[in-house]
């Protein structure tokens, strides 16, 4: 059941990403609508010696499986190339280090995958961290985050932050 739900949500995320990139205007970094390739940075949260939340499976195992499936979906579309912000099984202590790696590898958009949980049962739900305001890609990044959050909410996911949107300053 959980794997089916994860697969459905992954499909929603991939479809939302494809639709958003198709709709982004040509003013962003000189890309024309539909012009290949958009470089998507995928960050599998946690990993290596940091399992993240642990329940039926570890968060690291879930995020790595999600990233691998999303990578395959995106690479099947010639409008996208994919860079990984960490290798599978690698420990990268801070999310900011993974974001820096994505930037260094030329990512136009970054998706950091996590599976929130805590002992109280309150720390779960979908959330996106778009590029912070002031960056040239802030608007399309926010649009992607809103699109993904809406898709996950319509599929029954609980949202965290401001309607699923949070910023990491």
N, C-alpha and C positions, 0 to 999 in steps of 0.2 A: 504494500500500500504506500509506504513512504517513498519507495523508489519510483512508483508511478507518479505520485504527486510531484516529486523532484523533476522528473522528465517533462511533465506538463509545464511546470514553471520555467524550466530551461527553454522549452520551445517558445513560450511567451516572451522571454527575455531576448532570444535570438530574433524573433519576428519583430519585436519592438525596435531592436537595434537596426535591423535592415530597413524598416520603414523610416526611422529617424534619419539615418544617413542619406536616404533617398530624398528626404525633404529639406535637408540643411542647405542654406543658400550658398552660392558660389563665392561669397565674400570671405568665408572662413579659410584662411591660409591659401587662398588662390585655387581651391578645389572647385570644380564644376559639379553640379548635381549628378550623382551616379558615376563620377570619374574615379577610376581605380588607380591605385588601391588606397583605401583608408587604413591606417595602421591602428589596430586595436590592442591595447595593453591589457592582458588578463593577469590578475593577481589572485592566486589561490591563498586565501588567508590561512595563517598559522603554518604548520608543517614542520618536518624534522623533529627536533626535540620538544616542540611546542604543539601538543595535540589540539589546543583550543578547548571548546566545550566537549564534554564526553557524555554520551547517552547510548543509544543503540549502536551508533558508530561515532568515531571521533569527528570533530569539526574539520580537522585537517584532511581526513579521508574523503569527506563529503565535498569539501571545496576543490580538492584535486580532481575528483571524478567529474564535478561540474565544469571545471575549467577545461579538462580534456574533451568533454562532449561539446562544449561551446566552441572550442578551438576548431574541432572537426566541422561543425556547422558553418562557421565563418570562413574557413579556408576553402570550403566548397563553393563559395561565392567569389568570383574574381574581383569584386569591388573591395575586398578586405585582405589585409595581411595581418598576422597575429604575432605579437611578441609576448613572452612570458616574463613576469616581474620576479619570478624565482623558479628554480628548477623543481620538479616534483621530488619531495622528500628532503629538500634543502631547508635549513633553518635560517631565516632572516628575521632578526629580533624585532625590528620596528617597521610598522606599516609605511612610515615615511621613507625608509630605505628602499622598499619595494616600489614606491611611487617614483623615487629618484631614478631607479633602474629603468622603469617604464619610459620616463622622459628621455633618459640617455639613449634608449633604443628607438626613439622617434615616435612614440605612441601619440596619435591624435586624440584618442579618447581612452580612458582607463576604467576598467571594471574590476573592482576588488570584491571578491566573493567571500562571504562569511556566513556562519550559522549561529546566531546569537542565542545564548542561554544563560541562566543563572539559577541559583538555588531557590530563589523566591518565586520563580515562574513568571516574573515580570519582564525579564531582560531578553525577550525574544521578539522577533518580527523583522520584516524587511526594512532596509534603509539603504539609501544611496548617498555617496559623498561626491557631489560634482566638483569640478574645478572651482576654486574660489573666485569671487567677483574681482574684476580688474585684469584677469588673464584674457588673452584674445579668444580663447575657446570657452569662456565662461558661459555664454548664452547657449551654444549647442550642447555643452555638457549638462547644464541645468535642464534643458529640454529633454535630453536623454534620460536623466534621472527621474523627471516627472513622468515620462512615458513608461519607464520601467515600473515605477511605484504604482501607477494607475493600473498597469497590467497585472501586477502581483496582487493588488487589492481586489481587483475584479475576479481573480482566481481564488479569493478567499484568504489571502495572507493578511496577517496583522501588520500594520505599519508602525514604525518608530520614528522619532524626530518630528519634524514639521511635515506631515503628510508623506512620510517616508524619505524626506530630504534632511541631511545634516551636513555641516561643513567642518572640516578639520583644518584649523588655523595653526 
